[in-house]
Amino acid sequence: MPLPRKLVFPSANSTPLRNRNFRRDSFDPAAAALGLKLTPHNLRDTAASLAIQAGASVVAVARLLGHESAATTLNLYAGLFPTDLTTSRYASTPPQDRPSRNNECHVALVPHRPQI
């Protein structure tokens, strides 16, 4: 028996919530009240950068973002993925000379790039 389908975030009229209305009525005023110049797409980019930093693969990040191809993800976020050279340099450095990774959090806010 199929489950009834309900909207997770409906509008006040119980219709699909439109991005333009959500931004105008909720998101933009909240960001402005906090003094932030922020868009929902910035949050998407932050989620991608956090996933990459946590070690997610290109394929996993592509799925997270709904990209049709991992190539799209690489085109947009290639600079955030560690390179083999970075990994091997870290691995070949004696533990006492490595930078601490404890309690560090580096979040990259990637500027919006139009998708091609």
C-alpha positions in Angstrom: 0.0 0.0 0.0 1.6 3.3 -1.0 2.2 5.9 1.7 0.3 9.2 1.3 2.5 11.9 -0.2 2.7 15.1 1.8 4.9 18.1 1.4 7.8 18.5 3.9 7.8 22.3 3.6 4.4 23.5 2.3 3.4 27.1 1.8 0.8 28.7 3.9 -1.8 27.5 1.4 -0.5 23.9 1.6 1.0 24.2 -1.9 4.7 23.6 -2.8 6.9 26.2 -1.3 8.5 28.3 -4.0 12.1 29.4 -3.7 11.3 33.0 -4.5 8.6 33.2 -1.8 10.7 31.4 0.8 13.6 33.8 0.2 11.4 36.9 0.3 9.3 35.9 3.3 11.8 34.0 5.5 15.4 33.4 4.4 16.5 36.9 3.3 15.0 38.7 6.3 16.6 36.2 8.7 20.0 36.6 7.0 19.7 40.4 7.0 18.7 40.4 10.7 22.0 38.6 11.4 24.0 41.0 9.2 24.8 38.2 6.8 25.0 38.4 3.0 24.0 34.9 2.4 22.0 32.9 -0.2 20.6 29.3 0.0 23.2 28.4 -2.6 25.9 29.5 -0.2 24.6 26.9 2.2 24.7 24.3 -0.5 28.3 25.1 -1.2 29.1 24.9 2.5 27.5 21.5 2.7 29.6 20.3 -0.2 32.8 21.7 1.3 32.1 20.1 4.7 31.4 16.8 3.0 34.7 17.0 1.1 36.6 18.0 4.2 35.1 15.0 6.0 36.6 12.8 3.3 33.5 12.2 1.1 34.3 10.9 -2.4 33.6 12.9 -5.5 30.8 10.5 -6.3 29.2 10.9 -2.8 29.3 14.7 -3.1 27.8 14.6 -6.6 24.9 12.5 -5.2 24.5 14.8 -2.2 24.2 17.8 -4.6 22.1 16.0 -7.2 24.7 16.4 -9.9 24.0 14.2 -12.9 27.8 13.5 -13.2 30.7 13.5 -10.9 32.5 15.5 -13.5 30.2 18.5 -12.7 31.2 18.2 -9.1 34.9 18.1 -10.0 34.5 21.2 -12.2 33.0 23.2 -9.4 34.9 21.9 -6.3 38.2 20.3 -7.6 40.2 22.8 -5.5 38.7 21.5 -2.3 39.5 17.8 -2.8 42.9 16.7 -1.5 45.5 15.8 -4.1 47.6 12.7 -4.0 50.6 14.9 -3.5 49.0 16.5 -0.4 48.1 13.1 1.0 51.5 11.6 0.4 53.3 14.6 1.8 51.2 14.4 5.0 51.8 10.6 5.2 55.5 11.0 4.8 55.8 13.7 7.5 56.8 12.3 11.0 53.8 12.5 13.4 55.4 15.1 15.7 55.9 17.4 12.7 52.4 17.2 11.3 50.0 20.0 11.9 47.4 19.2 14.5 44.0 18.0 13.1 42.3 18.0 16.5 39.6 20.5 17.0 40.2 22.3 13.7 37.4 23.2 11.4 38.1 24.9 8.1 35.0 25.7 6.1 35.3 26.9 2.6 32.5 29.1 1.3 32.7 28.6 -2.4 31.4 31.6 -4.4 28.5 30.8 -6.6 29.6 29.7 -10.1 26.9 29.4 -12.8 26.4 25.8 -13.9 27.1 25.0 -17.5 
